[in-house]
Structure formats: C-alpha cells, structure tokens
Amino acid sequence: MTENFKPKCLLTDRVPACTATGHIVPCCWVDNPMGWKDPTIAKFYDKSMHLDNNDSINDIVNSDTWYEWFNMLRYHPEQAPNVCKKYCSLPVNEWITRKVERND
C-alpha cells in the first residue's frame, strides 16, 4: 500500500485540523477511532499538545511531535499509520467521498 501513499499534508496545501478536544492534528482524517489507537497519532493528543497548554498554535506545530511526524512521512512512509495510508493512497487531487471512506 505504501507505493500509492501520497501524504496530502506534505504534497498539498491541506491545513491541520483542530479537534473538538482542543488538539491540533495533521488533518481531520486522523481524528477518528482508527487514528486515536495508533501510537504515532496518539502523540498529538498528549496533554502537553493541548491548546490550553501552549501559547500559540505555532508552538504546537513547531514541536518535536510535529517535526518527527513530517520526518517519518518524508523518510519512512512505510511507518505511516494505516489511517493515513487509507485516506492518502488516492491521487493527490482526488477527494475522499463517503463511498471511498466506507470501503475498508
């Protein structure tokens, strides 16, 4: 599956998402039960990453957690969480539809 993996957070102008719990995550697709269980994504939900515990969003997105995330995607895409591989294995300009989303 990695050969088709095209991380939209790296290859497009896709912006991070703010979760209902007050965390900033790379995109809205990782903010779901499948993503929360992944140890790599769970780092974004650490108490230290919460908006209330930082002075700005820049403090969060410039953190080691975010640096490590993008390094993993760039240099070790095979380590990307399954939720990322699911949603970012379509062509970069193709959007997820409900039909694609439900097709596990």
C-alpha positions in Angstrom: 0.0 0.0 0.0 2.9 2.4 0.6 3.7 2.6 -3.1 0.5 4.5 -3.7 0.8 6.6 -0.5 0.8 10.3 -1.2 0.6 12.2 2.1 -1.7 15.2 1.3 -0.4 17.0 4.4 3.0 17.1 2.6 2.0 17.4 -1.0 -0.9 19.8 -0.9 -1.9 23.0 0.9 -4.0 20.8 3.3 -4.2 22.5 6.7 -4.1 20.9 10.1 -7.3 20.3 11.9 -8.5 21.5 15.3 -10.3 18.7 17.2 -13.3 19.1 19.5 -10.9 18.1 22.3 -8.6 21.2 21.7 -5.8 19.5 19.9 -4.2 20.3 16.6 -3.7 17.2 14.3 -2.2 16.9 10.8 -5.7 16.5 9.2 -9.2 15.7 10.1 -8.9 12.2 8.8 -6.7 11.2 11.7 -9.2 12.4 14.3 -11.2 9.2 14.4 -11.2 6.0 16.5 -8.9 4.3 14.0 -6.4 7.2 14.3 -6.6 7.6 18.1 -5.5 4.0 18.6 -2.3 4.5 16.6 0.7 5.3 18.9 2.1 7.8 16.4 -1.1 9.8 16.2 -1.8 9.5 19.9 1.2 11.8 20.5 -0.9 14.7 19.1 -3.4 14.1 21.9 -0.9 14.3 24.7 -1.8 16.8 27.4 1.3 18.9 26.5 0.0 19.3 23.0 -3.4 20.7 24.1 -4.2 24.3 23.0 -4.6 25.4 26.6 -1.1 24.3 27.5 0.6 26.3 24.7 0.9 30.0 23.9 0.0 29.6 20.2 -0.8 27.1 17.5 2.7 27.8 16.2 4.2 26.4 19.4 2.3 23.2 18.7 3.1 22.8 15.0 6.7 23.6 15.6 7.0 21.0 18.4 9.1 17.8 18.3 6.0 15.8 17.8 5.2 17.6 14.5 8.8 17.6 13.4 9.0 13.8 13.9 5.7 13.3 12.1 6.8 15.0 8.9 10.2 13.4 9.0 8.5 10.0 9.3 6.3 10.8 6.3 9.2 12.0 4.2 11.8 9.5 5.0 9.9 6.4 6.3 6.5 6.5 4.7 6.2 2.7 5.3 5.8 3.6 9.0 2.8 5.9 8.4 -0.4 5.0 10.3 -2.9 2.9 8.5 -5.5 5.6 8.6 -3.1 7.8 6.7 -2.4 5.1 4.1 -6.2 4.6 3.7 -7.0 8.3 3.0 -3.8 9.3 1.3 -3.4 6.5 -1.2 -5.6 8.2 -3.8 -4.2 10.6 -6.3 -3.3 13.9 -4.6 -6.0 15.8 -6.4 -8.8 13.3 -5.7 -11.0 13.9 -2.7 -12.4 11.3 -0.3 -16.1 10.6 -0.8 -18.4 8.7 1.5 -18.2 5.7 -0.8 -14.4 5.7 -0.6 -14.5 6.3 3.2 -16.8 3.3 3.8 -14.8 1.0 1.6 -12.5 -0.7 4.2 
